Amino acid sequence: IMEAMSLGIPCVATAVGGTPEIVNCNNGFLLEKNPSPKDIAGVIMTYEKLLINEKEVFQRAAWNTWNSDFNAEKNYTLFTEEMLVK
């Protein structure tokens, strides 16, 4: 999921484990633990029917989520800086 979001790809995921920390209604589609095929198809169709500018909003949000919270290069640098201060 993080790798897809690093490319600005909104994800469809289930609300298990840490997934809700990454995927939300702004950057993708979060489904219940055991979605039906109809549920999965529904969110894919919802995304497919969006206007281009609406898709771009999801794409930017996916990338922004990754960049602000899961970008390893940024996180490792911040972690290293924090450790050197201590």
C-alpha distances in whole Angstrom, upper triangle without the diagonal:
4,5,5,6,9,10,11,9,9,7,9,8,11,13,13,13,11,8,11,11,8,8,12,15,15,11,10,12,12,14,16,16,18,18,20,20,22,19,16,19,20,16,16,20,19,17,19,22,21,23,22,22,20,17,18,18,14,13,15,13,10,11,13,11,9,13,15,13,11,12,14,17,18,17,19,22,22,22,25,27,27,28,31,32,33
4,5,5,6,9,10,9,10,9,12,12,14,15,15,14,12,10,12,11,8,9,13,16,15,12,12,14,14,17,19,19,21,21,24,23,25,22,20,22,23,19,19,22,22,19,21,24,23,24,23,22,21,18,18,17,14,13,14,12,9,9,11,9,6,10,12,10,7,9,10,13,14,14,16,18,19,19,21,23,24,25,27,29,29
4,5,5,7,9,9,11,10,13,14,17,18,18,17,15,13,16,15,11,12,16,18,17,14,14,16,17,19,22,22,23,23,25,24,26,24,21,22,24,20,19,23,23,19,21,24,23,24,22,23,21,18,18,18,15,13,14,14,10,10,13,11,8,11,14,13,9,10,11,13,15,15,17,19,20,20,23,25,25,26,29,30,31
4,5,5,7,5,7,7,11,12,15,17,18,18,16,13,15,15,11,11,14,16,15,11,11,13,15,17,20,20,22,21,23,22,23,21,18,19,20,17,16,19,19,16,17,21,19,21,19,19,18,15,15,15,13,10,12,12,8,9,12,11,9,12,15,14,12,12,14,16,17,18,20,22,23,24,26,28,28,30,32,33,34
4,5,5,5,6,7,11,12,15,17,18,18,15,12,14,13,9,9,12,14,12,9,9,12,14,17,20,21,22,21,24,23,24,21,19,20,21,17,16,19,19,15,17,20,18,20,18,18,16,13,13,13,10,8,9,9,5,5,8,8,6,9,11,11,9,10,13,15,15,16,18,20,21,22,24,26,26,28,30,31,32
4,6,7,10,11,15,16,19,20,21,20,17,15,17,15,12,13,15,17,15,12,13,16,18,21,24,24,26,25,27,27,28,25,22,24,24,21,20,23,22,19,20,23,21,22,19,19,19,16,14,15,13,10,10,10,7,5,8,9,6,7,10,11,9,8,10,12,13,14,16,18,19,20,22,23,24,26,28,29,31
4,6,9,11,15,16,20,21,23,22,20,17,19,18,14,14,17,18,16,12,13,16,18,21,25,25,27,25,27,26,27,25,22,23,23,20,18,21,21,17,18,21,19,20,17,17,17,14,12,14,12,8,9,11,8,6,10,11,9,10,14,14,12,11,14,15,16,18,19,21,22,23,25,27,28,30,31,33,34
4,6,9,13,15,19,20,22,22,19,17,17,17,13,12,14,15,12,9,10,14,16,19,23,24,25,24,26,25,25,23,20,21,21,17,16,19,18,14,16,18,16,16,14,14,13,10,9,10,8,5,6,8,5,4,8,9,9,10,13,14,13,13,16,17,17,19,21,22,23,25,27,28,29,31,33,34,35
4,6,10,12,16,18,20,20,18,15,16,16,13,11,13,14,12,9,8,11,14,17,20,21,22,21,22,21,22,20,16,17,18,14,13,16,15,12,13,16,14,16,14,14,13,10,10,11,8,6,9,9,6,7,11,11,10,13,15,16,14,15,18,19,20,21,23,25,25,27,29,30,31,33,35,36,37
4,7,10,13,15,17,18,16,13,13,14,11,8,10,10,9,6,5,8,10,13,17,18,20,18,20,19,19,17,14,15,15,11,11,13,12,9,12,14,13,15,13,14,12,9,10,10,6,6,9,8,5,8,11,10,11,14,15,15,15,16,19,21,21,21,24,26,26,27,30,31,31,33,36,36,37
4,6,10,12,14,15,14,10,11,13,10,7,9,10,11,7,5,6,8,11,14,15,16,15,17,16,17,14,11,13,14,10,10,13,13,10,13,16,15,17,17,17,15,12,13,13,9,9,12,11,8,11,13,12,12,15,17,16,15,17,19,22,22,22,25,27,27,27,30,32,32,33,36,37,38
4,7,10,12,15,14,10,11,13,11,8,9,10,12,9,6,5,6,7,11,12,13,11,13,12,13,11,8,10,11,8,8,12,11,10,12,15,15,18,18,19,16,14,16,16,12,13,16,14,11,15,17,15,15,19,20,19,18,20,22,25,25,25,27,30,30,30,33,34,34,36,39,39,40
4,7,9,11,11,7,9,11,10,7,9,11,13,11,8,6,5,6,9,9,10,10,12,13,14,11,9,12,13,10,11,15,14,14,16,19,19,22,22,22,19,17,19,18,14,15,18,15,13,16,18,15,15,19,20,18,17,20,21,25,25,24,26,29,29,28,32,33,33,34,37,38,38
4,6,9,10,7,8,11,11,9,10,12,15,14,11,8,6,5,6,5,7,8,11,12,14,11,10,13,14,12,14,17,16,16,19,21,21,24,25,25,22,20,22,21,17,19,21,18,16,19,20,17,18,21,22,19,19,22,23,27,27,25,28,31,30,30,33,35,34,35,38,39,38
4,7,8,6,6,9,10,9,10,12,15,14,12,10,6,6,5,5,9,10,13,16,17,13,13,17,16,14,16,19,18,18,21,23,23,26,27,27,23,22,23,22,18,20,21,18,17,20,20,17,18,21,21,18,18,22,23,27,26,24,27,30,29,28,32,33,32,33,36,37,36
4,6,6,7,10,11,11,13,15,18,17,15,13,10,9,8,6,9,11,15,17,19,16,15,19,19,17,19,22,22,21,24,27,26,29,30,30,27,25,26,25,21,22,24,21,18,21,22,18,18,22,22,19,18,22,22,26,26,24,26,29,28,27,30,32,31,32,35,36,35
4,6,8,9,10,11,14,17,19,18,16,15,12,13,12,10,13,15,19,21,23,19,19,22,23,20,22,25,25,24,27,29,29,31,31,31,28,26,27,26,22,23,24,21,19,21,21,18,17,21,20,17,16,20,20,24,24,21,23,26,25,24,27,29,28,28,32,33,32
4,6,5,7,9,12,15,17,15,15,14,12,13,13,12,16,17,21,22,24,21,19,23,23,20,22,25,24,23,26,28,27,30,29,29,26,24,25,23,20,21,21,18,16,18,18,14,14,17,16,13,13,16,17,21,20,18,20,23,22,21,24,26,25,26,29,30,29
4,5,5,6,9,12,14,12,11,11,8,10,11,11,14,15,18,19,21,17,16,19,20,17,18,21,20,19,22,25,24,26,26,26,23,21,22,20,17,17,19,16,13,16,16,13,13,16,16,13,13,16,17,21,21,19,21,24,23,23,26,28,27,28,31,32,31
4,5,5,6,10,12,11,11,10,7,10,10,11,14,15,18,20,21,17,16,20,19,16,18,21,20,19,22,24,23,25,25,25,22,20,21,19,16,17,18,15,13,16,16,12,13,17,16,13,14,17,19,22,22,20,23,25,24,23,27,28,27,29,32,32,32
4,6,8,11,12,11,12,12,10,13,14,14,18,19,22,23,24,21,20,23,22,19,21,24,22,21,24,26,24,27,26,25,22,21,21,19,16,17,17,14,12,14,14,10,11,14,13,10,11,14,16,19,18,16,19,22,20,20,23,25,23,25,28,28,28
4,7,10,10,9,9,11,10,13,15,15,18,18,21,22,23,20,18,21,21,17,18,21,20,18,21,23,22,24,23,22,20,18,18,16,13,14,14,11,9,11,11,7,8,11,11,9,9,12,14,18,17,15,18,21,20,20,23,25,24,26,28,29,29
4,7,8,6,6,7,6,10,12,13,16,15,19,19,20,16,15,18,17,13,15,18,16,15,18,20,18,21,20,20,17,15,16,14,11,12,13,10,8,11,12,9,10,13,13,12,12,15,18,20,20,19,22,24,23,24,27,28,27,29,32,33,33
4,5,6,6,6,6,10,12,14,17,16,19,20,20,16,15,18,16,13,15,17,15,14,18,19,17,19,20,19,15,15,16,13,10,12,13,10,9,13,12,10,12,15,14,13,15,17,20,23,22,21,24,26,25,26,29,30,29,31,34,34,34
4,6,6,6,7,10,13,16,18,16,19,19,18,15,14,16,14,11,13,15,12,12,15,16,14,17,17,16,13,13,14,11,9,12,13,10,10,14,14,12,15,17,17,16,18,20,23,26,25,24,28,29,28,29,32,33,32,35,37,37,38
4,6,8,10,13,16,19,21,19,22,22,21,18,17,19,17,13,15,16,13,12,15,16,13,15,15,14,11,11,11,8,6,9,10,6,8,11,11,10,13,15,14,15,16,18,22,24,22,22,26,27,26,27,31,31,30,33,36,35,36
4,7,9,13,16,18,20,19,21,21,21,18,16,18,16,13,13,16,13,11,14,16,14,15,15,14,11,10,10,8,5,7,8,5,5,8,9,8,10,12,13,13,14,16,19,21,20,20,24,25,24,26,29,29,29,32,34,34,35
4,7,10,13,16,17,15,18,17,17,14,12,14,13,9,10,13,11,9,12,14,13,15,15,15,12,10,12,10,7,8,11,8,7,11,12,11,12,15,16,16,16,18,21,23,23,23,26,28,27,28,31,32,32,34,36,37,38
4,6,10,13,14,12,14,14,14,11,9,11,10,7,9,11,10,9,12,14,13,16,17,17,14,12,15,13,10,12,14,12,11,14,16,14,15,18,19,18,18,21,23,26,26,25,28,30,30,30,33,35,34,36,39,39,40
4,7,9,11,10,13,14,14,11,10,13,12,9,12,14,13,13,16,18,17,20,21,21,17,16,18,16,13,15,17,14,13,16,17,14,16,19,19,18,18,21,23,26,26,25,28,30,29,29,33,34,33,35,38,38,38
4,7,8,6,9,11,11,8,8,11,11,9,11,14,13,14,17,18,18,22,23,23,20,19,21,20,16,18,20,18,16,20,21,18,19,23,23,21,21,24,26,30,29,28,31,33,32,32,36,37,36,38,41,41,41
4,6,6,9,12,12,9,10,14,13,12,15,17,16,17,20,22,22,25,27,27,23,22,25,23,20,22,24,21,19,23,24,21,22,25,25,23,23,26,28,32,31,30,32,35,34,33,37,38,37,38,42,42,42
4,6,10,12,14,11,12,15,16,15,17,20,19,20,23,24,25,28,29,30,26,25,27,26,22,24,26,23,21,24,25,22,22,26,26,23,23,26,28,31,31,29,32,35,34,33,36,38,37,38,41,42,41
4,7,10,11,10,10,14,14,14,16,19,19,20,22,24,25,29,30,31,27,26,28,27,24,25,28,25,23,26,28,25,25,29,29,27,26,29,30,34,34,32,34,38,37,36,39,41,40,41,44,45,44
4,7,8,6,7,10,11,11,13,15,15,17,19,20,22,25,27,28,24,23,26,25,21,23,26,24,22,25,27,24,25,28,29,27,26,29,31,34,34,33,35,38,37,37,40,42,41,42,46,46,46
4,5,5,6,9,10,11,13,14,15,17,19,20,22,26,27,29,25,24,27,27,23,25,28,26,24,27,29,27,27,31,32,30,29,32,34,37,37,36,38,41,41,41,44,46,45,46,49,50,49
4,5,5,6,8,10,11,12,14,16,16,18,20,24,25,27,24,22,26,26,22,24,27,26,24,27,29,27,27,31,32,30,29,32,34,37,37,36,39,42,41,41,44,46,45,47,50,51,51
4,5,5,6,9,10,10,12,14,15,16,18,22,24,26,23,21,25,25,22,24,27,25,24,27,29,27,28,32,33,31,31,33,35,38,39,38,40,43,43,43,46,47,47,48,51,52,52
4,6,5,7,9,10,11,13,14,15,17,21,23,24,21,19,23,22,19,21,24,22,21,24,26,24,25,29,29,28,28,30,32,35,36,35,37,40,39,39,43,44,43,45,48,49,49
4,5,6,6,9,10,11,12,14,16,20,21,23,19,18,21,21,17,19,22,21,19,22,24,22,23,26,27,26,25,28,30,33,33,32,35,38,37,37,40,42,42,43,46,47,47
4,6,5,6,8,10,10,12,14,18,19,22,19,17,20,21,18,19,23,22,20,23,26,24,25,28,30,29,28,30,32,35,35,35,37,40,40,40,43,45,44,46,49,50,50
4,5,5,6,9,10,11,13,16,18,20,17,16,19,19,17,19,22,21,20,23,25,24,25,28,29,28,28,30,33,35,35,35,38,40,40,40,43,45,44,46,49,49,50
4,5,5,6,8,10,11,15,16,18,14,13,16,16,13,15,18,17,16,19,21,20,21,24,25,25,24,27,29,32,32,31,34,36,36,37,40,41,41,43,45,46,46
4,5,5,6,9,10,14,15,17,14,12,15,16,13,14,18,17,16,19,21,20,21,24,26,25,25,26,29,31,32,32,34,36,36,37,40,41,41,43,46,46,47
4,5,5,6,9,12,14,16,14,12,16,17,15,16,20,19,18,21,24,23,24,27,28,28,28,29,32,34,35,35,38,39,39,40,43,44,44,46,49,50,50
4,5,5,7,10,13,14,11,10,14,14,12,15,18,17,17,20,21,21,23,25,26,26,26,28,31,33,33,33,36,38,38,39,42,43,43,45,47,48,48
4,5,5,9,10,12,9,7,11,11,9,11,14,14,14,17,19,18,20,22,24,24,24,25,28,30,30,31,33,35,35,36,39,40,40,42,45,45,46
4,6,8,9,12,10,8,12,14,12,13,16,17,16,19,21,21,22,25,26,27,26,27,30,32,32,33,36,37,38,39,42,43,43,45,47,48,49
4,7,9,12,10,9,13,14,13,15,18,18,18,21,23,23,24,27,28,29,29,30,33,35,35,35,38,40,40,41,44,45,45,47,49,50,51
4,6,8,6,6,10,10,10,12,15,15,16,18,20,20,22,24,25,26,27,28,31,32,32,33,36,37,37,39,41,42,42,45,47,47,48
4,6,5,6,9,10,11,12,14,16,17,19,20,21,23,24,26,27,28,28,32,33,32,34,37,38,37,39,42,42,43,46,47,48,49
4,5,5,6,9,10,10,12,14,15,16,18,20,21,22,24,26,26,26,29,30,30,32,35,35,35,37,40,40,41,43,45,46,47
4,5,5,6,9,10,10,12,14,15,16,18,20,21,22,24,25,25,29,29,28,30,33,34,33,36,38,38,39,42,43,43,45
4,5,5,7,9,10,11,13,15,15,17,19,20,21,23,24,24,28,29,28,29,33,33,33,35,38,38,38,41,43,43,44
4,5,5,6,9,10,11,12,14,15,17,18,20,21,22,22,25,27,26,28,31,31,31,33,36,36,37,39,41,42,43
4,5,5,6,8,10,10,12,14,15,16,18,20,20,20,24,25,24,26,29,29,29,31,34,34,35,37,39,39,41
4,5,5,6,9,10,10,12,14,15,16,18,19,19,23,24,23,24,28,28,28,30,33,33,33,36,38,38,39
4,6,5,6,9,10,10,12,14,15,16,17,18,21,23,22,23,26,27,27,29,32,32,32,35,37,37,38
4,5,5,6,9,10,11,12,14,16,16,16,19,21,20,21,24,25,25,27,30,30,31,33,35,36,37
4,5,5,6,8,10,10,12,14,15,15,18,19,18,20,23,23,23,25,28,28,29,31,33,33,35
4,5,5,6,9,10,10,12,13,14,18,19,18,19,22,23,22,24,27,27,27,30,32,32,34
4,6,5,6,9,10,11,11,12,15,17,17,17,20,22,21,23,26,26,27,29,31,32,33
4,5,5,6,9,10,10,10,13,14,14,15,18,19,19,21,23,24,25,27,29,30,31
4,5,5,6,8,10,10,13,14,13,14,17,18,17,20,22,22,23,26,27,28,29
4,6,5,6,7,9,13,14,13,13,17,18,17,18,21,22,22,24,27,27,28
4,6,5,5,6,9,11,11,11,14,16,15,17,19,20,21,23,25,26,27
4,6,6,5,9,9,8,9,13,13,13,15,18,18,19,21,23,24,25
4,6,7,10,11,8,9,13,13,12,14,17,17,17,20,22,22,23
4,6,9,11,9,8,11,13,12,13,16,17,16,19,21,21,22
4,6,9,8,7,10,12,12,13,15,17,17,19,21,22,23
4,6,6,6,9,10,11,12,14,16,16,18,20,21,23
4,5,5,6,8,10,10,12,14,15,16,18,20,21
4,6,5,6,9,10,11,12,14,15,17,19,20
4,6,5,6,9,10,11,12,14,16,17,19
4,5,5,6,8,10,10,12,14,15,17
4,5,5,6,8,10,10,12,14,15
4,5,5,6,9,10,11,12,15
4,5,5,6,9,10,11,13
4,5,5,6,9,10,11
4,5,5,6,9,10
4,5,5,6,9
4,5,5,7
4,5,5
4,5
4
